[in-house]
Amino acid sequence: MKKNLLSVAVAAAITVPMFPAFAQEDAAMVEEVVVTGSRIVRANLESPTAITTLDSSNIEFSGELNSADILRSLPATGVSGLSSSNSNFLTSGGGINTVELRNLGEDRTLVLVNGRRYVSGVAGTAAVDWNTIPTELIERVDVITGGASAIYGSDALAGVINVILKDDFEGVSISTSHGETLEFGDDQTDRFNLTAGGNFDDGRGNAVVSITYSNEGGVLSRDRKNTAVDDLSAIYFGGDVTDSVAPFYSSFSEYGRFGIPSNGDQYVFDNDLGEVVAWDGDKYGFNRQHFRRYTVPTERFLISNNLTYNITDSVEAFVETTFARTETQTEIEPYPFSYEDLYIDGISIDNPFVPQELRDLAVAAGDDHIQFVRRTTELDQRGSFAERQTFRALTGLRGEINDWNWDAFIGQGQMQDSQRGTGQLNISNFRNALNVVDDGNGNIICADPAAVAEGCVPINIFGKGSISQDAADYVSAPSVRDQRTKQTIAGINLNGTIAELPAGPLSLATGWEYRDEYAADFPDALTRTGQNAGNKEEPTEGSYDVNEIYVEVEAPVLAGLPLVQSLSVGAAYRYSDYSTIGDTEAYTGRVSWVVDDSLRIRGQYARAVRAPNISELYSPGGENFASVSDPCNGVTASTTGVVADNCRSIPAVADRIASEGIFELTQPEIQGTGGFTGKGNENLFTETSDSFTFGAVFGQELGNFGDITLSLDWYSIEIEDLIDTVGRQTSVDFCYNSTSFPNNFCDFIVRDGSGPAFQKGEITEVNSGFINEGTLKTEGIDLQVQWGMAVGQGQLDVGLNYGHVLEYTQTKFGDADELVGEVGFFEDQWLATINYSLDRLMVQWETSYLSDASPDLSSADFNYSVGEFVTHDLFASYQFTDSISANLGVNNVLDEDAPIILSGVPGNSTGTDTNAAVYNPIGRSAFVGVRFTF
């Protein structure tokens, strides 16, 4: 009977199948902790909701440096927005590691440390950088999915990931490990950790400190045969989408490519030959892959401390501190620029650097200038070195009063991300450097005396390596970016028993929480003005605070009846008052029915909310230029229809029609409409979600065949009023094709209202901003199984964590897009393990499965099968003595190649020939580690 009860308890919070769980069952039964997913204090294994648990043994056994890499293998997690394998090309955020649930995004996934919020690692968002969480100090990680805002607050629409840190460690542990790919010897990873702790003051206190250094070297694209040179999917040439056309070099050559405006002929100056020749892409094109990366090198240093002290027999003080310093380095190809980036028609044929043959070709065509594009290899490759420092400190008291538990805390976290970029150019200086003359003495100088006074150096862009070091220094524009976040939290929590009912105790948890969030993103001066050959980016800065109160109850209804060993219901409610959006409410209700010793049935409904973050509220957006189709183009005084009526109601458009008889745009007015994308909107309101879960847990003793535990849960999450950006053309169409004009979409559009009537009315800006619009729904089934039995002198454990997605539908402006079956939105995904432990030896085989998928279900060209992706990992550990142990492992034992998703195909991660955010492109790798404990 005891083992049957135990199996049910284990299934209530089933452990991720990566390590034997049964050896620790008895200890887990007596430990009292606050369960993730509830504020009610109870035994951890009596959770009313499905929990997947990753413990410290799982982490150590896997050999991973970052616990985020282990969490991503779980079917409940989605494709991370940021990781070392998908952030190399980002302006900021390179090397950051985030985790999200159900493919609903990091902003809808709440990450907690010891049940409390953790400071964001991405300015303006709620995304936590797992590089800053001390892996070696983790006791366990609990993952629950579905709305949990009533319990923990905003952002928990997809679920909660709660990291529990060790706070009672005694002794000294020293560990180190090394890993690398087996075939290539790259992606080298090194880690060193020292963890020490102990009791003091006759056992009244305990202190633990953990110091970790790790270094991940990364992988270069040029070091893999299939990604050593530029390529493009053959579908663009009438071939098969999975066939590669290679080389397919960039036409932005380091020799330069020069065009004659009148006839479009393209030439190159081959300074090795000393002559001008016709453009040949295969010979003079640029291989960008030589400069690209699969993964971002990341160096980390972390020091964390947990301290507890019993002030009295009923009051304990606690302190948590973490300092993390990470350094990352992104690398991509040198800058491709053209005359258009400099806002000029081209380079004058009077420029002394222009080769005579090229000048003659332009003169013969009747042109006085030459168009050009060029790869600025001499200015160094582009990339960003980022140094991120995160500090978090939290202190508080907790205790017990008349069998009621309470705690009070206050804490603050800060992150500063200082970035230094290379490879950009100063367009003002570049224009000056191209405007050169002969001083009459055979010296080529800058034509503008003011520029000369400021150090202008003439630049020669004709031929490979033609830009001198002095000229490169003059036109270079090293970029600087400073991002910051600051979080202040405080709270008081109280929980205990209100009354003893016939079926058991009526439990209550209640509390107050306060949170203040600040974020800022400061680009350098040239970036702010758009003078570094990129589009303009303004600073972002904003803050908000929120006060919250919550209450949670758990009431037993029946107990001790046939088929009703126990039946209880629970509910929670949270009221929040934001300084930005005002009041929000979240609530949940649940039921738990223990049929007998072997079967538990559970269900839950939750209304969750997400308040807009700082970027969504206050971001100025980034400058963007593109053609926009103006519905007013061609409208006359007699044109009929809603669009025409709306257009004529605009004074500038009406004036132009009155003057010209028609509102007809010129070609320059049509091309290159400006504006800013991703603009914040202070009128945003909350996203809301309704989530349902229903499941059963079954546990049974099988006699000589051990014990089996099984949980099966159905879930449904529907989010309304999605916070998302609206496309520029969408804004224009919805503005003018509406009977309610002007509307909120019209707020994104700016027309020229000055000047003569015949020049008025053209759209000068269309700003793409955040709005609340659309819905997102996902539905699926989770199955988790654990079976264990004694085999010979050892223990055999088998585990399965399986997820089946029934629906993932996103609806915007009435158009529904079903994504199940696309890469990253897999219909089926599972993780299975077989583990055998014998005395001091433990061996585990792990298999990960991703079902067949397509890069793009909506496109006939790209709706092809990438195939199933199955990888196998092998791990082993051995305890040589009581104080010395070693572990080793091989990831991707069979060296499975990632599915082919070539350049030009949706989802391709530049430089990898696959979707590296989903499929590991690195190949087979191995690691070995050793641990000493005293």
GIMORA-V238303 format. One record per residue. N is the residue number from 1. OMEGA is omega as a letter, one per 20 degrees, with the letter a starting at -180 (NA if undefined). Layout:
BEGIN
n | omega
N | OMEGA
N | OMEGA
END
This chain:
BEGIN
n | omega
1 | a
2 | a
3 | r
4 | r
5 | a
6 | r
7 | r
8 | a
9 | r
10 | a
11 | r
12 | r
13 | a
14 | a
15 | r
16 | a
17 | r
18 | a
19 | a
20 | r
21 | a
22 | a
23 | a
24 | a
25 | a
26 | r
27 | a
28 | a
29 | a
30 | a
31 | r
32 | r
33 | r
34 | a
35 | r
36 | a
37 | r
38 | r
39 | r
40 | r
41 | r
42 | r
43 | a
44 | a
45 | r
46 | a
47 | r
48 | r
49 | a
50 | r
51 | r
52 | a
53 | r
54 | a
55 | a
56 | r
57 | r
58 | a
59 | a
60 | a
61 | a
62 | a
63 | a
64 | r
65 | a
66 | a
67 | r
68 | a
69 | r
70 | a
71 | a
72 | r
73 | a
74 | r
75 | a
76 | r
77 | r
78 | a
79 | a
80 | r
81 | a
82 | r
83 | a
84 | a
85 | a
86 | a
87 | a
88 | a
89 | a
90 | r
91 | r
92 | r
93 | a
94 | r
95 | r
96 | r
97 | r
98 | r
99 | r
100 | a
101 | r
102 | a
103 | a
104 | r
105 | a
106 | a
107 | r
108 | r
109 | a
110 | r
111 | a
112 | r
113 | a
114 | r
115 | a
116 | a
117 | a
118 | a
119 | a
120 | r
121 | r
122 | a
123 | r
124 | a
125 | r
126 | a
127 | r
128 | r
129 | a
130 | r
131 | a
132 | r
133 | a
134 | a
135 | a
136 | a
137 | a
138 | r
139 | r
140 | r
141 | r
142 | r
143 | r
144 | r
145 | a
146 | a
147 | r
148 | a
149 | r
150 | a
151 | a
152 | r
153 | a
154 | r
155 | a
156 | r
157 | r
158 | a
159 | a
160 | r
161 | a
162 | r
163 | r
164 | a
165 | r
166 | r
167 | a
168 | a
169 | r
170 | r
171 | r
172 | r
173 | r
174 | a
175 | r
176 | r
177 | r
178 | r
179 | r
180 | r
181 | a
182 | a
183 | a
184 | r
185 | r
186 | a
187 | a
188 | r
189 | r
190 | a
191 | r
192 | r
193 | r
194 | r
195 | a
196 | r
197 | r
198 | r
199 | r
200 | a
201 | r
202 | r
203 | r
204 | a
205 | r
206 | r
207 | r
208 | r
209 | a
210 | r
211 | a
212 | r
213 | r
214 | a
215 | r
216 | a
217 | r
218 | a
219 | r
220 | r
221 | a
222 | a
223 | r
224 | a
225 | a
226 | a
227 | a
228 | a
229 | r
230 | r
231 | r
232 | r
233 | a
234 | a
235 | r
236 | r
237 | r
238 | a
239 | a
240 | a
241 | a
242 | r
243 | a
244 | r
245 | a
246 | i
247 | r
248 | a
249 | r
250 | r
251 | r
252 | a
253 | r
254 | r
255 | a
256 | r
257 | a
258 | a
259 | r
260 | a
261 | a
262 | a
263 | r
264 | r
265 | a
266 | a
267 | r
268 | r
269 | r
270 | a
271 | r
272 | r
273 | a
274 | a
275 | r
276 | a
277 | r
278 | a
279 | r
280 | a
281 | a
282 | a
283 | a
284 | r
285 | a
286 | r
287 | a
288 | a
289 | a
290 | a
291 | a
292 | a
293 | r
294 | a
295 | a
296 | r
297 | a
298 | r
299 | a
300 | r
301 | a
302 | r
303 | a
304 | a
305 | r
306 | a
307 | r
308 | a
309 | r
310 | r
311 | r
312 | r
313 | a
314 | a
315 | r
316 | r
317 | r
318 | r
319 | r
320 | r
321 | r
322 | r
323 | a
324 | r
325 | r
326 | r
327 | r
328 | a
329 | r
330 | a
331 | r
332 | a
333 | r
334 | a
335 | r
336 | a
337 | r
338 | r
339 | r
340 | r
341 | a
342 | a
343 | r
344 | r
345 | a
346 | r
347 | a
348 | r
349 | r
350 | r
351 | a
352 | a
353 | a
354 | r
355 | a
356 | a
357 | r
358 | r
359 | a
360 | r
361 | r
362 | r
363 | r
364 | r
365 | r
366 | a
367 | r
368 | r
369 | a
370 | r
371 | a
372 | r
373 | a
374 | r
375 | a
376 | a
377 | a
378 | a
379 | a
380 | r
381 | r
382 | r
383 | a
384 | r
385 | a
386 | r
387 | a
388 | r
389 | a
390 | r
391 | r
392 | r
393 | a
394 | r
395 | a
396 | r
397 | r
398 | a
399 | a
400 | r
401 | r
402 | r
403 | r
404 | r
405 | r
406 | r
407 | r
408 | a
409 | r
410 | a
411 | r
412 | r
413 | r
414 | r
415 | r
416 | a
417 | r
418 | a
419 | r
420 | a
421 | r
422 | r
423 | r
424 | a
425 | r
426 | a
427 | r
428 | r
429 | a
430 | r
431 | r
432 | a
433 | r
434 | a
435 | a
436 | r
437 | r
438 | a
439 | r
440 | r
441 | a
442 | r
443 | r
444 | a
445 | r
446 | a
447 | a
448 | a
449 | r
450 | r
451 | r
452 | a
453 | a
454 | r
455 | a
456 | r
457 | r
458 | a
459 | r
460 | a
461 | a
462 | r
463 | r
464 | r
465 | a
466 | a
467 | a
468 | r
469 | r
470 | r
471 | r
472 | r
473 | a
474 | a
475 | r
476 | r
477 | r
478 | a
479 | r
480 | r
481 | a
482 | r
483 | a
484 | r
485 | r
486 | a
487 | r
488 | a
489 | r
490 | a
491 | r
492 | a
493 | a
494 | r
495 | a
496 | a
497 | r
498 | a
499 | r
500 | r
501 | r
502 | a
503 | a
504 | a
505 | r
506 | a
507 | a
508 | r
509 | r
510 | a
511 | r
512 | r
513 | r
514 | r
515 | r
516 | a
517 | r
518 | r
519 | r
520 | r
521 | a
522 | r
523 | a
524 | a
525 | a
526 | r
527 | a
528 | a
529 | a
530 | a
531 | r
532 | r
533 | r
534 | r
535 | a
536 | r
537 | r
538 | r
539 | r
540 | r
541 | a
542 | a
543 | r
544 | r
545 | a
546 | r
547 | a
548 | r
549 | a
550 | r
551 | r
552 | r
553 | r
554 | a
555 | r
556 | a
557 | a
558 | r
559 | r
560 | r
561 | r
562 | a
563 | r
564 | r
565 | r
566 | r
567 | a
568 | r
569 | r
570 | r
571 | r
572 | r
573 | r
574 | r
575 | a
576 | r
577 | a
578 | r
579 | a
580 | a
581 | a
582 | a
583 | r
584 | r
585 | r
586 | a
587 | a
588 | r
589 | a
590 | r
591 | r
592 | a
593 | r
594 | a
595 | r
596 | a
597 | a
598 | a
599 | r
600 | r
601 | a
602 | r
603 | a
604 | r
605 | r
606 | r
607 | a
608 | a
609 | r
610 | r
611 | r
612 | a
613 | a
614 | r
615 | a
616 | r
617 | a
618 | a
619 | r
620 | a
621 | r
622 | a
623 | a
624 | r
625 | r
626 | r
627 | r
628 | r
629 | a
630 | a
631 | a
632 | a
633 | a
634 | a
635 | r
636 | r
637 | a
638 | r
639 | a
640 | r
641 | a
642 | a
643 | a
644 | r
645 | r
646 | a
647 | a
648 | r
649 | r
650 | a
651 | a
652 | r
653 | r
654 | r
655 | a
656 | r
657 | r
658 | a
659 | a
660 | a
661 | a
662 | r
663 | a
664 | a
665 | r
666 | a
667 | r
668 | r
669 | a
670 | a
671 | r
672 | r
673 | a
674 | r
675 | a
676 | r
677 | r
678 | r
679 | r
680 | a
681 | a
682 | r
683 | r
684 | r
685 | a
686 | r
687 | r
688 | r
689 | r
690 | a
691 | r
692 | r
693 | r
694 | a
695 | a
696 | r
697 | a
698 | r
699 | a
700 | r
701 | a
702 | r
703 | a
704 | a
705 | r
706 | a
707 | r
708 | r
709 | a
710 | r
711 | r
712 | a
713 | r
714 | r
715 | r
716 | r
717 | r
718 | a
719 | r
720 | r
721 | a
722 | r
723 | a
724 | r
725 | r
726 | a
727 | a
728 | r
729 | r
730 | r
731 | a
732 | a
733 | a
734 | r
735 | a
736 | r
737 | a
738 | r
739 | r
740 | a
741 | i
742 | r
743 | a
744 | r
745 | r
746 | a
747 | a
748 | a
749 | r
750 | r
751 | r
752 | a
753 | a
754 | r
755 | r
756 | a
757 | a
758 | r
759 | a
760 | r
761 | a
762 | r
763 | r
764 | r
765 | r
766 | a
767 | r
768 | a
769 | r
770 | r
771 | r
772 | a
773 | r
774 | r
775 | r
776 | a
777 | r
778 | a
779 | a
780 | a
781 | r
782 | r
783 | r
784 | a
785 | r
786 | r
787 | r
788 | r
789 | r
790 | r
791 | a
792 | r
793 | a
794 | a
795 | r
796 | r
797 | r
798 | a
799 | r
800 | r
801 | a
802 | r
803 | r
804 | a
805 | r
806 | a
807 | r
808 | a
809 | r
810 | a
811 | r
812 | r
813 | r
814 | r
815 | a
816 | a
817 | r
818 | a
819 | r
820 | a
821 | r
822 | r
823 | a
824 | r
825 | a
826 | r
827 | a
828 | r
829 | r
830 | r
831 | a
832 | a
833 | r
834 | a
835 | r
836 | r
837 | a
838 | a
839 | a
840 | a
841 | r
842 | a
843 | a
844 | r
845 | a
846 | r
847 | r
848 | a
849 | r
850 | a
851 | r
852 | a
853 | r
854 | r
855 | a
856 | a
857 | a
858 | a
859 | r
860 | a
861 | a
862 | r
863 | r
864 | a
865 | r
866 | r
867 | r
868 | r
869 | a
870 | r
871 | a
872 | r
873 | r
874 | a
875 | r
876 | r
877 | a
878 | r
879 | a
880 | r
881 | r
882 | a
883 | a
884 | r
885 | r
886 | r
887 | r
888 | a
889 | r
890 | r
891 | a
892 | a
893 | a
894 | r
895 | r
896 | r
897 | r
898 | r
899 | a
900 | r
901 | a
902 | r
903 | a
904 | r
905 | r
906 | r
907 | r
908 | r
909 | a
910 | r
911 | a
912 | a
913 | r
914 | r
915 | a
916 | r
917 | a
918 | a
919 | r
920 | a
921 | a
922 | a
923 | a
924 | r
925 | a
926 | r
927 | r
928 | a
929 | r
930 | a
931 | r
932 | r
933 | a
934 | NA
END
